[in-house]
Amino acid sequence: FPALLLNAAVNRCKAEQDVPYLRAAILKSWLNRDFRRRHPEFPPDHSCFKEDLDMEQSDVPYRLGRLFAVLERIQQQAMPGINATIRDRYYGAASTTPVAVFTTLLRLKNAHLKKLADSATGYFEKLIGEIVEPLAEFPRQLTLPEQGRFALGYYHQRQSFFARKD
């Protein structure tokens, strides 16, 4: 796939501040093909990014996208019916300059967690800890492919909140 396709998909995600299913599919396929192009030693059917949430994925931008989705979910649970979520205000900046945004968002998270029940607070704290634990620090900037991985992580984490639990 041409790099222009990735550029267009990432720019639409930032402009709309959303990652719909078809755009996530485009991002995943572009990133997987790029990975296979750069690593010919892997089999042709190897997928670096799965179709669903990958809890074992160690990619930093993917984890940051997951973290952003969790922080948005905390805000939505703490303030139901809110007009503008953190996605509306911070998605573009979080996907390009994470170090400047995530420190603020993690500070805001504490105020939102105080409004939730103890069981929900424990669940979200554990989830955040699992996502952040392998990260040494927040990167200053993300390249275009990294912004695509951020969007994919965000989409996967958001969809996992709505998935039916067995």
Secondary structure by P-SEA (a helix, b strand, c coil): ccaaaaaaaaaaaaaaccccaaaaaaaaaaaaaaaaaacccccccccccccccccccccaaaaaaaaaaaaaaaaaaacccccccccccccccccccccccaaaaaaaaaaaaaaccaaaaaaaaaaaaaaacccccccccccaaaaaaaaaaaaaaaaaaacccc
